[in-house]
């Protein structure tokens, strides 16, 4: 193999490694964003569940109140 060919192949390898490193950084950033979104989604679901539970409790309380009102 000629030295010129060797230098060209080494240059191509270097560019490919740089491109790979850049893509790995993008992937890591996207994984971080995905983890943050997953966490936010989980928190949102928990908040919705708590609100739903509160609504259920209020509905039961209101129903009990109406039943007692009719009894009295």
Buried (B, 14 or more C-beta within 10 A) or exposed (E): EEEEEEEEEEEEEEEEEEEEEEEEEEEEEEEEEEEEEEEEEEEEEEEEEEEEEEEEEEEEEEEEEEEEEEEE
